[in-house]
Each structure stands twice: as structure tokens, then as C-alpha cells.
Amino acid sequence: MSKEQLIIFDTTLRDGEQSPGASMTKEEKLRIARQLERMHVNVIEAGFPAASNGDFAAVKAVAEAIKDSTVAALSRAFDKDISRALEAIKPAASGRIHTFLATSPIHMEKKLRMSPDDVIAAAKSAVRFARNGIDDVEFSCEDAGRSELDFLCRVIEAVIKEGATTINIPDTVGYNVPEQFAERIKQLRARIPNSDKVVWSVHCHNDLGLAVANSLAAVMAGARQVECTINGLGERAGNASLEEIVMAVRTRQDIFPCETRIDATQIVPASKMVSSITGFPVQPNKAIVGANAFAHESGIHQDGVLKHRETYEIMRAEDVGWNANKLVLGKLSGRTAFRARLKELGIEVESEQVLNTAFMRFKELADKKHEIFDEDLHALMSDEAVTPENERYRLVSSMFHSETGEVPLARLIISTEGIEKGAEASGSGPVDATFKAIESIVASGSELLLYSVTAITTGTDAQGEVTVRLAKDGRIVNGQGADTDIVVASAKAYIHALNTLSSKKEKLNPQI
């Protein structure tokens, strides 16, 4: 007897992007969307089209590119938001409008300044308006985890009558615990007369570290859609991790009454892609996708695994995409092989000019590092993500001097809107000197919040990937740079962050 399907709704491109500094370009969103499609994610929430013109363009591009997953667009319960979302997903083979309105007493009183009756009327109007444009409409009761049960029943019954096809119950502030949250789902499904006409969904935040536990408890209580993100990315403490939801359901088929259609072998590649694009590294002990997730240091564990894997492993590493780094290309590889491998990785090259530039940089990298892995290609293409129209600053050349007993020195030439400027600075180390030299030219006035370095692959010739997080006027952005020279990678990352600061505009970030 076949089991019911658990719908996996990925919101990495929308809620995940709301992590401070995790903004993505249209091209980066497309790369991640294609990987999610390759993973067979059921629904991809591509963004919030009303937030900005850039968000609208990104959602539309995803809707045009994705054929095998439903593309969802988020909107507030306003006609103008819904119209904008409908326009953005119009090209989609399968589209969904996801609209929301707060239902908790504190949100209605302090944020919306609306009465309960007004909220019900607005929710009905939003769903009715959305259904006039599309059949697939999801309604979310923002802060449902702290909403009064009787009122939730009234709102949900009303929007189902208006044509909502999915009802989402978010734990917006990560306040619930599993037993309580499961009971809420059971009560809603039991008390609402037309509850069998919709798919019940949950969207849990991780403020108390319970997002995955709450989501899985809800599944056991009858929810058949889980909203989640790759690596648990998301604002504050993040969202429920897609990889943990999927593998928990898959590994414990003895207790879960449903199954997913996810191709689990694509999980680790997706994790690495999202980490590379956003600059948010995955902690080594992160479940499923952390570098140590399948490592065994204890002698007792090693002995047991060697005798019989299942003594200490409940999953196979290869089932989630942990394979030995694959040597894909070398210095003798041609453009055709280079383009083909990029396509296999979900990286679409938009023009011959971009391909030529990327191929030239690949050849330069191959001269420095003879073994080129998939991770190297992801990092290389992330470096190429800054296009000429939003590249205000560019590193032209660099020289660094660091010697025992001497003050480190950096000498740089940077192109600023096409004009080359040189600077020299000293610092406590070569990276400090480099950042000071850059600032002496650009005078951004930004604050450095984070500087981190990770090795992309193994070996002393591995590229180092540097993440820089800058803040200015309330905005927080990340910049990434990769190179076999860590100081050069640092300069690239700092300049990438500066370009993002100068090109990205403020946009609305809805909380669900």
C-alpha cells in the first residue's frame, strides 16, 4: 500500500534570503532553483515580488526556468501585492500564490491595528482576489503558534470557503514545543468543517532549536506540507532544515505515514551551493550536511563501523550525496567540457562573453591548482556573479609584504567606476593592511562584522573562500571571494561586499 506524499516546500530563496547578509542576485537564485528542481522539491518559493523590482525580476526568471516544480510567490494580503505576484509567476508551468496575514492578538493589536473581524474580512478578500487569478492559493496565519485557537478556526474556515487550497500554520517566532504544536494541528483539522478540502502545512522557526521537531510532530498530526530551507537558513535562528526533515522521514519510514519524492543524493550538492552563494558556512557537526556528519573518531565507533556499518550509522553517506570529491577538469580541458560540467552543476552561462571570462579564470586556476573539483567551479562562478552593471569597484592588482619583525604592508590598485586608483597601507597583518588600503580609496564608512576563511577542498593548494560581512546604515551584506592566495581572496570578498552595498536597495522582508 503506497503512502501519502509529504510535500516539500522550499523557501531558501525567500525566507532563507532574509538572513542578514544573505541577499542573492537573480543569477544566484536561478542556480539554487535549478538545484532544487534537480532534487525534486515540490514547491519552490522564489521570493516576494512586491518587495523590489529586483525581487520581481528574480521570481519571474525562476518561473520561466523551472518546469518540474511549482513556483510560489509570496504576497501580503493586499490586492496590489497579489497582482504583482501573479504577474511574476505568470510564466510558470505550475504557479502558486502564497498570501498571509497575522492572526495572533499581539500582532493584530500592535502591528496591524486591526480588529479580529477586520482581519477575517481582509483574509477572505485576499484569497478571493488571488483565486480570480490562479487556482493554487496558499494562506498563512502569521504567528499562528501564538494565536487563539477559536479565532484561528474562524479565519481558516473562512479562507477555505473562499478557495484556499493550502493552509499554512507558521510558528513565526519559534515559540512552540512539539507536543503542543502537534495538538494544535490535530485540533484545527478536527474542528474546522471543511478541513479535508485543503493541504495542511507548517512553517517553523528555530528560535528554541525546535523547528525540525515541531515540523515532524505536525506531520505525525496530519500536516502534509513542510516549509523548510537548505541548511536551515533563515532569519534569526533560521528555519527547519530541509535535509533533516527529508532524511528523518526517509530513515524512519517505520513510524511516518508519508514519504517524500526528494532525490536525497542532491542534498549535499545543494547544501554546498547555498553555503557558497550566501557565505554562510555549514558547521562541521551539522546533521546530514556537516563535514563530520559521517565521521567516526572514537576507536570503538570505528571498529563497529568497519565490522558492520549500521552499528553506528543510520544512513549511508552516499545516499545524501557525500561522495569523494570528483576530479572533473584539468588544465588541458577545453571550453566544451567546461561548459558541460557547469550545466551539470546547474550553472547556466547566459552569454559567450561570460563563458569566455569564466573559462579564462578557470585556466588561470588550473595553472595554480592542478586538481579542479566541483566546489572550485561553484566558487569560481560565484566570483563571476558580479556583473559589469553592478560592479562599481574592481581589484586590478595587488602586492603584499609580510615578514617577521616588519609591519605588514599592502599595495593595491582598484578600479572605481572605471578609474584606477592606487593605495598603500600597513596593518597588524596582511589582511588588515589590505582592508585599510581598500578603505583609503573607497571610504565606505561601513563596519566589518565578520571575517571568516574556509578551505573549499582538501590539500595545501586548495582555494580559500573568504566571507566578509559589512554593515552600513542598518543594512548588512555579505561578500565572498575565493583564491589560492588567502589575502587576494580577502580583497575580493571585501570588494564584493562593497559592490553589494552600493547596488542593493532596501526591500520589504515579511515575517511568516
ZALUMKE-903379 format. One record per residue: x, y, z of N, C-alpha, C in turn. Coordinates in pm, whole numbers, plus 32768, in hexadecimal, padded with zeros to 4 digits. Example, Ala and Ser with C-alpha at 12.3 -4.5 7.8 and 13.67 -1.06 7.14 Angstrom:
% ZALUMKE-903379
85277DC7830C84CE7E3E830C85287EB6830C 85057F1F82C485577F9682CA850A80038313 
***
This chain:
% ZALUMKE-903379
80547F8880008000800080008058807D8000 804380D47F9E8097814C7F94806E81B17FFE 80D281FE802B80BB82628092809782E88054 805F834180A6804483C9807A80C784128062 80C18477800C813A84C47FF08144853C804E 81BB8550808381D885C880D18213862F8071 81CE869E806281FB87088007826C87578048 82DA87628001834B87B280328347883A7FED 833288A0803D8327892B801083A78971803C 83FC89907FDC847C89CE7FFE84738A667FF3 849B8AAB805E84978B3D805F85228B7A8073 85888B33804686128B68804E861E8BED8005 85DC8BF97F9285E98C717F41859B8CE77F79 853F8CCC7FD584F08D39800F85108D4C80A3 84E98CED80F685048CFC818585998CEC81A3 85DA8C90815D866A8C7E817286B88CFB8151 868D8D4280EA86D38DBB80BF86C68E2B8126 86688E1E818386568E8681E886BC8E7D825A 87148E17825687848E1782B487DA8E928298 88028EDB830188538F5482EA88CE8F378295 88D48F78822289478F6881C989378EFD8160 88C58EB6815E88B68E44810388718E69807F 88698EE8805D88298F107FE0886B8ECC7F69 881A8EA37F09884B8E5D7E9388288EAB7E15 887C8EA07DB1885D8EDB7D3087FA8E827CE6 87C18EB67C7A87658E667C2987AA8DE77BF7 88268DF57BC9886F8D837B9388888D1A7BFF 88A78D487C7888BD8CE97CE6883C8CA27D0C 87CC8CEA7D0C874C8CAA7D29872B8C407CC0 874A8C5E7C4487308BFD7BDA87828B7E7BED 87FF8B8E7C1588558B197C2C881B8AC17C9B 87F08B007D0787B88AB37D7687338A747D4F 86DF8AC07D07865E8A8A7CDB866F8A0F7C84 86D08A127C2A86E8899E7BD3871689267C25 8766893F7C8C879288D17CE2871C88997D31 86C388EF7D5F864C88C17DA785F3886E7D4B 85E888987CCE859A884B7C6D85DB87C37C54 865F87C37C4C86A887467C39869186E87CB0 867C87227D24866286D47D9D85D186A57DA4 857C86D67D4984ED86B57D44849F86F47DB8 84C8876B7DE1847987B67E4383F087D27E05 838587C17E5282FE87D37E1C82DE88647DFE 82FB88BC7E5E82DB894A7E508357899D7E71 837889FC7E1983E78A587E2E83AE8AE37E41 83BB8B1A7EBB838F8BA47ED183FF8C007EA2 83E88C427E3184548C897DED846D8D157E24 840E8D4E7E6E84258DD37EA483A38E1D7EBF 83B48E9E7ED583478EF87EFA83458F6A7E93 82FF8F587E2483098FB47DB282EE90477DD2 829890627E34827890ED7E5582E791327EA2 834C90E67ECF83B5911F7F23840C91827ED7 842A91627E5A848291B87E0A847B918A7D78 84A991DE7D1E84AE91B67C91850D91417C7D 857A913E7CCB85D890D07CC1859A904C7CEA 854A904E7D5685068FD47D8184A08FA67D18 845990057CDE83F78FE47C76843E8F9F7C01 84AE8FD87BD584F78FA17B62852C8F157B82 85598F017BFE858F8E7E7C2485208E157C27 84AC8E377C60843D8DD97C6484108DB57BD6 84068E1A7B8083DD8E027AF784428DA77AAE 84C38DC07AC6852A8D6D7A8585218CDC7AB3 85098CC77B3384F98C3F7B67847C8BFF7B2B 840F8C4B7B2283938C177AE983A68BED7A57 83F88C367A0E84138C157982846B8B9A7974 84C78B8679D4852B8B1B79C784FD8A9479FD 84A98A967A6484858A197AAA840A89D97A6B 841489597A4C83A789117A09836B88A17A5D 83BA88657AB8838C87ED7AFF836788067B90 837288817BC0834888A57C4882E689187C3F 828D89217CA0823489967CA982858A0D7CDA 82718A817C9B82B68AFB7CC582528B547D0F 82728B727D8D82198BC37DE082528C4F7DF1 81F78CB07DFA821C8D3B7E1681D18D697E90 82188DA97EEC81DA8DDA7F67819C8E637F53 812D8E7C7F9880F18F017F9380A88F1D8016 80A78F9A803E80528FC080AE7FC08FBC8080 7F658FCD80DD7ED68FC280BC7EA290468082 7EEA9078801E7EC490F17FD67EB290CF7F43 7E4E910A7F037E3690EE7E757EB191107E21 7EF391827E417F6691AB7DEE7FDA91487DFC 7FEF91127E75805790AD7E888036902E7E3A 7FB990057E437F8F8F897E007F998F997D69 7F72900D7D357F7D90267CA5800D901E7C77 806790577CC780F590547CA481288FC47CA5 80FE8F777D0881288EEB7D1080F18E9A7C9B 80738EB27C7880388E6B7C0680838E897B85 80A98F057B7480F48F2B7AFB817B8EE57AF8 81BD8EDB7B6C82438EA07B7182418E0B7B50 81DB8DC37B7F81D98D317B6981898D087AEF 815B8D697AA3810B8D4B7A2B81518CE879CD 81D78CEF79B982198C91795C82268C047993 82098BED7A1282238B6A7A4F81CB8AFD7A15 82068A877A0481B88A1379DA815289EF7A46 81788A057AC3811F89F07B36813E8A5F7B9A 80DB8AB37BB780F28B247C1080978B237C89 80C18B6B7CF080728B757D6B80818C017DA6 80138C377DD780158CB17E2680128C8B7EBA 806E8CC27F0680758CAA7F95805E8D2F7FDB 7FE88D4180147FC78DBF80567FB68DA880EC 7FCA8E10813A7FCB8DFD81CB7F958E778214 7F688E5D82907F398EC882E77F488E998377 7F728EF283CF7F878ECE845C7F038EB184A2 7F048E5084FD7E8A8E2985447E9A8E2685DC 7F118E41860F7F238E3F86A17EF58EC386DD 7EC68EC2875A7E988F3F87997F018FAC8799 7F7F8F8A87B77FE78FF087BD8002902D8734 7FFF8FDB86CB8016900F86447FA090648614 7F279034862F7EB1908086017EA891078647 7EC7910786C87EBB918487147F3191E286FD 7FAB91B0870780219206870680559223867A 804A91C3861D808291D68597801891FF8531 7FB091AE85277F4A91CA84C17EEB923A84EC 7ED4924585707E6E92A185A47DE792888561 7DC59207855C7D4791DB85207CFA91878584 7C77918E857E7C23913985D27C2090AC8598 7BFE904885E87BF38FBF85B47B958FB5853C 7B248FFB85407AC68FF684CF7B0490338452 7B51909E84647B9490DC83F27BFB907D83B5 7C429033840A7CA68FD383D97C628F668387 7BF38F3283B77BAA8ECB836D7B7C8F0082E6 7B488F7982E47B198FB582677B8C8FC88205 7C008FF582377C75900B81E07CAA8F8781AB 7CAC8F2082007CDB8E9C81D57C828E638168 7BFF8E6C817B7BA18E3B81157BB38E868092 7BC08F0A809A7BD08F5B80227C4F8F367FD6 7CBC8F2080207D3C8EFF7FE07D358E797F96 7CFB8E157FD87CF18D917F997C948D977F20 7C258DDF7F2F7BC68DEC7EC07C098E2F7E47 7C558E997E627C998EE17DF67D018E877DB3 7D4C8E3D7E047DB38DE37DCD7D748D747D79 7D038D3C7DA87CC38CD07D5E7C8C8CFE7CD8 7C728D7E7CC97C488DB17C477CB88DA97BE0 7D348DA17C127DA78D9E7BB67DEA8D177BAA 7DD58CBE7C0C7E1B8C3D7C0B7DD18BDA7C63 7DDB8B5A7C447D928AF47C917DDB8ACC7D12 7E608AD47D117EB08AA57D827ECF8B1A7DDE 7E898B217E507E988B917EAE7EB38B5A7F3A 7F1F8B867F747F418B617FFD7F2B8BDA8058 7EEF8BBF80CB7EDB8C2B812D7F248C0881AE 7F728C6881E17FBB8C54825E7F838CAF82CB 7F708C7483407F478CC083B77FC68CE58402 7FFB8D5B83E580788D838424806C8D8084BC 80D48D4984FE80D98D39858F80678CE085C1 80458C7B85727FDC8C1D859A7FFF8BD5861C 80808BC5863580AC8B8186AE80828BC8872E 80678C4B8724803A8C97879B7FAD8CCE8787 7F668C9B87247EDD8CC9870A7E7A8C79875E 7E058CB787787D9C8C7187C27D598C0B8767 7D468B94879A7D148B2587497C8C8B44870C 7C308B7A875A7BAA8B9687267BB08BF886B1 7C068C5E86BE7C108CC086527C528C8385D7 7CB88C3185EC7CF88BEC857B7C908B9A852E 7C3A8B5585757BD38B0585337B798B5C84DC 7B538BD085107AFC8C2B84C47B408C5B8444 7BBE8C8684517C078CBA83DD7C1A8C4D8374 7C478BDA83A07C668B6F83417BE98B3B82FB 7B7D8B2783467B018AFB83067AD48B5E829C 7AE68BDF82B97ABB8C47825A7B0F8C4681DB 7B938C3781E77BE88C3C816F7BDC8BBD811D 7BBE8B4D815E7BA68AD381107B288AE480BA 7AC08B2180F37A468B3B80A67A618B96802F 7AC68BEE803D7AE88C497FCF7B418C087F66 7B708B8E7F817BBB8B467F1A7C4D8B297F39 7C7C8B447FB37D058B207FD67D178A897FC9 7D898A607F927DA189D17F7B7E0989987FDB 7E5A89F080167EBB89C8807C7EAF8A2780F1 7EAC89F281697EA88A4481E37F298A2E822F 7F738A9B82437FF48A9282857FEB8AC88314 80208A798371801F8A9D83FF80B08AB98428 80D98B37842981658B57844B817A8B6884E1 81EB8B38850F821C8B5B859482818BCA857D 824F8C428564829F8CB3853183138CD8858A 83018CCC860D836B8CF6866983AB8C7F86B1 83928C07868383D18B9186BD83AE8B79874D 83308B92877083038B9187FB82CE8B0A8829 829F8ABB87CA825A8A3E87ED82BA89CD880F 82818965884F82CA88E88869827B88798824 82BD88098803828087A487AB81F6877287D4 81E68749885081648712887A80F48779886C 811287F5889580B08861888B808E888087FA 80F6888687A480E088A987188091883C86D0 80B187BF86EC8067874F86AF7FD4875486D9 7FBB877387577F31877B87887EE587EA8741 7F2B885987247EE988C786DD7EBD889A8652 7F148853860B7EF0882185857E7987C0858F 7E7C876785F07E0D870886027D898750861B 7D8D87B486747D1487FE86977CDC8849861F 7D33888A85D37D0588D5855E7CC4887784F8 7D04880884DE7CCE87A9847C7C4A876C84AB 7C3C875A852F7BC3871E85647B4F8780856D 7B6C87FE858B7B02885E85A87ACF88AA852E 7B2088B284C47AF688FF844E7AAB88A483EE 7A2E88C483D079D9886983807A12884682F7 7A5288A582B57A84888B822D7B1A8871822B 7B51883E82977BE2882A82A27C1887C28240 7BBF876782137BEC86FE81B97BFC872F8129 7BD987AC81107BE187E380877C6988238068 7CC2882880CD7D42886D80BA7DB6881680E6 7E2C883E80B97EA9880480EC7ED388578165 7EF3881481D37F208859824B7FB88861824C 7FE988D98265807888F5825A80AB893482DB 812E892682F4816C8968836781ED89AD833C 820C8A19838282838A6A836582BE8A9283ED 83258A4A841883588A5B84A083E08A9F84A3 83ED8AFD84FF846D8B41851584B58B00858B 85388B1A859285908ACA85E785C28B158662 85768B77869385A68BCA870185C88B7A877E 85818B0E8797859E8AB7880985DE8A3387DD 860B8A2E875E864989B4872C85E889438712 85678965870084FF88FE86F584B988FE866E 84EE8944860B84A88950858A849088C98549 84F48875854384E587F18504848A87998559 849E879A85DD844C8748863583B98771862C 839E87F3862B83138821861F82D787FA8599 83268807852E82F587E484A882D1875084A0 832986FB84D48311866B84CD829C86428526 828D868585988218866A85ED8197868E85A4 819B86FD855981278726850B810786C1849D 816F86898460815A862283F8811385AA8434 813C858184AA80FB851084EC806A8531850F 804B85B3851C7FC385DE853D7F6E85F984C2 7FA785E4844B7F5785F283D17F84865B836E 7FE886AD8390801C870E832E805B86C182BA 804586F08240807D86AC81CB80CF870A8173 80F4877C81AA815787D3816A81AE880D81D8 8230880C81C1828F884B821E82DD88B581D3 82DF892D820A832C899B81CF83B489A08215 841E899F81C684A3899081FF850A89D081A2 858889CF81CD85F38A0B817D866D89B0817E 86C189C181178741897B8113879989B08184 87D7895681CE88318978823E87E889BD82B1 876289C082AD87188A068316872B8A9C8311 87518ACF829C876A8B5E828B86EA8BAD82A8 86F98C2382E086858C7682FA86A38CE08362 86468D3E8370865C8DAB83CE86658D79845D 86A58DC784B186BE8DA3853D87048D1A8543 86C78CB9858687068C35859586EA8BD9851E 86A08C0A84BD86898BBC844386058B718442 85F58B2083DA857C8AD083C385998A3C83D9 853289ED83CA8546895C83CB859E89358355 85FF88DD836D865D88B38304861D884B82A9 861E8867822985E6880981C78628878181D4 86AC878081DC86F4870181DC86D086AC8256 86B586ED82C8869286A183408604866B8337 85A886BC8303851E868F82F1851A86168294 855A86258221855585BC81BB8592853A81ED 86078543822B864B84C88254860A848A82D0 85CD84DA8325858484A18397850E844E8365 84C284868305844F843D82CE847C83C18283 84E983CE8239851B835D81EA855482EF8245 859F831682AB85E182B48300857F826D835C 851582B7838784B3827D83E3842D8262839D 8435821B832E83BA81F582EA83668194833B 83A1815F83A88355810683FF82EE81538451 830081D68460829F822184B0825982918463 829782C583F98256833183B081F482F98349 817A83308346811282FC82EC8119833A8261 818A8375823C819783B881BB822783AD818B 823E83D6811182C383D380D882D4844A807A 8351846C805B836B84DD8001839D84A87F7A 839C85017F1883D084DB7E95845F850E7E80 849E85407EE9852085817EDE858D851F7EB5 85E3854A7E57865B84FF7E3486C785277E99 86D884D37EFE873084F67F6E87C385047F45 87EA84C87ED6887684D37EAC889B85617E83 883785B57E72885086417E4D8857869E7EC6 884A86677F3F884686BA7FB788CC86FD7FD2 893786B17FD489BB86ED7FF189E487517F86 89D387337F0489F2879B7EA089A0881A7EB5 8921880D7EDB88CE88847EF4890388D17F6C 892988887FD4895F88C8804C89DD8918802D 8A3588DC7FE08AB389207FBE8A9A899A7F66 8A3A898E7F0B8A1A89FE7EB389E48A737F02 89838A597F5B89478AC47FAA89AE8B048006 8A038AB380418A6B8AE780998ACC8B41804D 8AF38B157FD58B508B637F848B138BE77F57 8A958BE47F2D8A548C5D7EF88A368CC27F66 8A0A8C927FD989E28CEF80448A558D17809F 8AC08CC680A08B2E8CE280FB8B158CB38189 8AAD8C5F819C8A908C2882208AC98B9A8227 8B398B88826B8B758B0282718B208AA182C1 8B2C8A2282A18AE489B982E98B3D8988835B 8B06898783D58B56895984468B7C88C78434 8BF3889E845C8C22881484448BC787A9847D 8B8887C484F08B32875E852E8AA0876E850A 8A8287B7849F89F787C6847189C5873F843E 894D871B84678913869C843B890C869483A3 89278623836D891B85FF82DF898886408288 899786C4828F89ED870B82308A6D8742826E 8A82873282F08AFE8760832E8B7287048309 8BE9873C83078C5F86EF82DE8C7686768337 8C4C867D83B58C61860E84138BE685B48422 8B8085CA83D28B01858283E48B1284EB83DB 8B7484BD838C8B8A842D837D8C18840683A5 8C59845C83F78CE2844184248CDE83F684A9 8D3C839D84BC8D44834F85378DD48356856B 8DE6839A85DC8E6C83A586148E8283408684 8E19832386D08E2682C4873F8E50823B870B 8EB28201874E8EE1817C87258E7481148729 8E1D811D878D8DAE80BD87998D5080CC8723 8D32814C86FE8CD98164868C8D198132860B 8D98815085F88DDC8125857D8DD9808E8570 8DF4804A85DD8DF57FB885DB8D6A7F8285B6 8D037FBE85F38C7C7F9085D78C547FA78546 8C73801E85108C4F803E84868C967FE28424 8D167FC384408D607F6A83E78D267EDE83E6 8CF37EB2845A8CB97E2C84628C2E7E288424 8BE07E91843F8B597E9884078B2C7F2A840C 8B197F6883998B007FF983928A8E802583EB 8A247FD783F189AC8003843889BA800484D0 8A2F7FD985028A437FE285938A42807485C1 8A7680CE856D8A7B815B85948A4781BA8528 8A1B818784B689E881DD844C895A81B48428 88FC82128434887181F584128851821E8382 88B08261834288A4828882B58928826D8270 8925825D81EF89A0825181A289C982DA816F 8A4682FD817C8A76838081518A59839A80BE 8A698332806E8A5583447FDD89C2835D7FBA 89668336801388D783497FF888B083DD7FFA 88FC842F804088DD84BF8044893F85117FF1 899584CC7FA489EE85137F498A7C85257F79 8AA184E17FE88B2B84EA80178B7F84857FCA 8BBF84B37F628C1A845F7F168CA3849F7F1B 8D0A84547EF98D8F848F7EF18D8D85007E8B 8DD4856C7EAA8DDA85DC7E4B8DFF85A87DC1 8DAF85CA7D618DC285977CDB8E1B85F47C89 8E8B85BE7C598EE2860D7C018E9B861B7B7C 8E7086947B5B8E1C86A47AE68E6786DC7A6F 8EC787337A878F0A87767A198F9C878D7A3D 8FED87A179D8907A87C179EC90A5882E798C 9125884D798E915688BE793E914C88A578A9 913D882678819132880777F290A1880077C3 90438811781E8FB6880977F98F8E888077A2 8F35886677438F0B88CF76E78E8A89137710 8E61897776C18DE989C576DE8D6B897076E0 8D64890D76868CEB88BB767F8CD8886B7700 8D44882E77318D3D87E277AD8D1F883E7823 8D5988B678208D438917788B8CB089407890 8C788961781B8BEC898978168B9089167841 8BAF889C78138B5C882878338B5A880D78C9 8BCF881C790A8BD48801799A8B87886D79E7 8B9188EA79BC8B44895479FC8AAF893779F3 8A838906797E89F688E8796C89CA887679C8 8A21881179D88A0287A37A3389F287D47AC3 8A3B883E7AE58A3488767B6B89C288DA7B7B 897288EA7B13890289477B1A892889D77B02 899D89EC7AC889CD8A757AAD89BB8A937A1A 89598AE679FA893F8B0D7970898E8B8C7950 89DA8B8778E58A298BFB78BB89D88C497855 89BD8CC77873895E8D15782389958D44779D 8A188D5777938A4F8D8C77168ADA8D5476FD 8B068D5E76828B8C8D32765E8BF68D8576A5 8BD98E0476BA8C388E5B76FF8C508E2B778F 8BE38E0877D38BEF8DD6785C8C3A8D51785C 8C1A8CFA77FB8C5F8C7A77F28CF48C8D77DA 8D168CE9777F8DA38D01775F8DEF8D3277DA 8DB28D8D78248DF48DC3789B8E058D567904 8D9C8D0879198DA28C9C797C8E088C327953 8E0C8C1178D38E6A8BAB78A28EFA8BDB78B3 8F118C5B789A8F978C9278AB8FC28C88793E 8F658CA679998F858C9D7A278F978C0C7A53 8F4C8BB07A148F5F8B227A2F8FEC8AF67A08 901B8B23799490A18B007966910C8B3779C5 90F58BB279F591538BED7A5491568B9D7AD5 90E28B707B0190D98B207B7A911C8A997B66 910A8A5D7AF0914589DA7AD391DD89DF7AD2 92168A537AB092A78A627AB492DB8A657B44 92878A987BA092AF8AA07C2D928C8A1F7C78 921C89E27C5191E389727C9B91BD89077C36 9208889E7C3191FA883F7BC2917C87EB7BCB 914787D77C4290CE87887C52905887E77C6B 8FFE87EE7C0A8F8B88487C128F0E87F77C33 8ED188177CA68E5B87CF7CD48DDD88227CBD 8D6A87E27CCF8CEA88287CBF8CE288A37D17 8D1388977D938D0F89087DF08D5E897F7DBB 8DCD89627D768E1C89CE7D3B8DCD8A177CCF 8D8089CB7C818D318A087C168CC18A5D7C4F 8C828A2F7CBB8C1A8A807CFD8C568B057D2C 8CCB8AFD7D6A8D0B8B767D9D8D348BD37D2B 8D668B997CBF8D8E8BEA7C4D8D178C357C11 8CA78BEE7C048C318C2E7BC98BF18C927C2A 8C018C7D7CAC8BD18CE17D0B8C208D617CFD 8CA18D547CE48CF48DCA7CCB8CC78E137C4E 8C928DC77BED8C678E047B6E8BDC8E427B79 8B9A8E317BED8B0E8E5D7BFB8AFF8EF47BF8 8B6B8F407C178B628FD17C118B708FFC7B80 8B05902B7B478B0390517ABB8B3390E17AA9 8B5F91077A318B94918D7A1B8B3691FD7A47 8AB291E87A388A5792567A598A4E92707AEF 8A6F920D7B458A6E92297BD48AF8921B7C12 8B5F921B7BC18BE892137BF28C2292A07BF8 8C0E92E07C688C4393677C7A8CD993647C95 8D0593017CE28D9292F57D068DC992717CD1 8E4892727CA88E8891F87C758F1C91F97C9A 8F4B91867CCA8FD991787CEB902991687C6A 908791C37C5390DA91BF7BDA915C91747BF6 91A1919A7C60921F91567C82923991667D16 9291910F7D4B92AE91137DDA933C90E57DF5 9374911B7E6293F890F17E9293F390F37F2A 942290877F669420907D7FF894AC905A802A 94CE9093809C9550907480D7953C9057816B 95678FE08195955E8FB9822195DE8F708246 96248FA482AB96A58F6E82D196B38F788369 96EF8F1283A497048F12843497508F8F8460 97178FD484C19758904B84F5973890CA84A8 96F090BD843996CC913183E79634914683EA 960A91C283D5957B91E083D0954391B58349 94DC9161834694A2913582C7947291AB8272 947E919B81EF945E92078191940991D0811F 93AB922080F1935A91FD807B935B9272801B 936F92537F9C936B92BB7F349309928B7EC9 929F92D77EB1923592AE7E56921993167DEC 91E592E67D7C91A9933F7D17911A930F7D04 90BC936A7D18902D934A7D0D8FED93A47CA5 8F9A93677C518F4D93B57BF08ECC93E17C32 8EB694647C378E3D949D7C728DEE94E17C04 8D82949D7BD88D2F94CD7B698D8594ED7AEE 8DE494917AD38E36949C7A5B8EB694EB7A6C 8EC9952B7ADE8F42957A7AF68F9C952F7B58 901895157B30907394CB7B8590B595257BEC 90B394F47C6A90EF953E7CD8914794DF7D28 91B995147D56921594C37DA4921894EE7E35 923B94907E8D924594AF7F1B92A5944F7F5D 92E0947C7FC9933B942A80189318943D80AA 931993CF80F692F893D881849340936A81D0 9358938382509392931E82A7932992F4830C 933F9281834A92DD925183AB931991E88405 92C791B0845D92F7914B84BA931690C78473 92E190B783FC92FB904383A892DD90688318 92FC901282B892E59035822B9253904D8209 91F79002824991699016822E913B909D8264 916590BD82DF9144913F831A917991B082C3 91F491A28294922F9208823D91E1921481BA 91B491A38185916891A3810890E491EE8117 909C91D08182901C92148198902F92AA81AD 909992CF81F490B4935E820990D693A38186 911F935F812E9141939980AC90C393AC8058 906A9348805B8FED9355800F8F9B93CB8044 8F8F93D580C88F3F944181038F7B94CA80E8 8FFF94D180DC903C955380BF901495868034 8FEA95297FDE8FBD954F7F578F2695677F54 8ED9950A7F8D8E4895127F7D8E01955F7FED 8E3F956380648E0595AC80D68D71958A80E7 8D53950980F78CC794DC80FC8C829500817F 8CCE950A81EA8C919526826C8C4694AF82A4 8C5F9438826F8C1893BF829E8C6293818315 8C1A932D835C8C5292E883D08C66925583AE 8CDD922183CB8CF9919483B38CC191408425 8C5E90EB84068C1E9098846C8C57900C8472 8C898FDB84018CB68F4F83FC8D238F408395 8D878EF283B88DEE8EC883588E098E358373 8DF38DE1830E8E0A8D5283228E498D1682A6 8E978CAC82BB8EDC8C66824E8EBF8BD1825A 8E9C8B9381EA8E8C8B0181E78ED38ACB816D 8F078A5381788F458A1181058ED889CF80B2 8ED989EA80308E7089B47FD98E80891E7FC7 8EFD88F07FB78F1788617FAA8F8E883F8002 8FC087C77FF69032879E804790B687BE8001 912287B6804B91A687CA800F91DC88568028 926088628028929E88E48040928C89447FCB 926789107F56924F89687EE491BB898B7ED6 916B896B7F3D90DB89867F3790C18A1C7F32 90558A417EF090298ACB7EF58FF18AE87F80 900C8B5E7FB08FCC8B8C80298F568BE38003 8EE38BCD80438E6E8C1F80298E5A8C7B80A2 8E5E8CFC80888E528D5F80F28DC78D9D80EE 8D8B8DAC81638D0B8DF381718D228E6F81C6 8CF28EE081938CFA8F5F81D98C6B8F9281EA 8C488FBB82638BC48FF4827C8BD4908782A6 8B9490E0825B8B9C916F82768B1291A6829B 8B11920D82ED8A95925083138AA492E682FE 8A38932282CA8A3693B382B889A593E282B4 898694468304890094818306889294198317 88AA93B7836D884593528389884292DE8327 888F92E582BD88949277825C8909921D827A 88F8919D82658962913B827A897190EA81FA 89EC90DF81C88A049094814D8A7B90388160 8A7C8FCC81138AEE8F71810F8B388F83808D 8BB98F6880918C0A8F6380188C5F8EE6801C 8C708EA47FA98CC38E2C7FA28D328E3F7F3C 8DA08DFE7F588E0F8DFC7EFA8E5B8D7B7F0B 8E8C8D447E9D8ED78CC67EA48F588CD47E54 8FC28C9C7E8B90428C9C7E4690A08C3E7E91 91088C0E7E4B916B8BBD7E9091C08C137EED 91BE8C977ED892008CF77F3191948D337F8C 919C8D19800E91358D44806C91278DDC8071 91978E24806391908EB6806B91488EEE7FEF 91618EB27F7C911A8EDC7F0390858EBB7F11 90678E457F468FDB8E207F5D8F988E837FBC 8FE28EB180208FAC8F12807F8F8C8F96803C 8FE78FC37FE58FCE90407F9B8F5490327F42 8F478FC07EFD8ED38FA97EA68E518FAA7EF8 8E538F687F6C8DDB8F617FBF8DB18FEB7FF0 8E12903C801B8DF390C2804C8DB991187FDD 8DF4910E7F678DC4915D7EF58D3B912C7EC7 8D2490A87ECC8CA090727EAA8C3790AB7F07 8C5590B07F898BF690E77FEA8BDC917B7FCF 8C4491C67FAB8C3492547F8C8BDB92677F10 8BEE92117EAC8B9992197E358B0891FB7E57 8AF3919C7EB18A6A917C7EDA8A2C91F07F25 8A7A922D7F7D8A4892A37FC68A1E93137F69 8A6B93257EFF8A5193957EA589E1937A7E41 89C192F87E2B895E92D87DC488D992A97DFA 88D8926C7E6F885B92367EA5880B92A47EE8 878992A27ED2873093027F1086DC92C07F7C 86AA93117FD6865592DB804185D992988006 85AF922E8046853491EC801C84EB91BA8098 846C919C8085841A916B80F3843F90DB8112 844690B98192845F903081BC83EC90008213 838A8FBB81D883178F8D8226833D8F1F8288 82FB8F1B82F983108EB3835D82998E548358 82B58DD4834D82498D72834F82668D0A83BA 
***
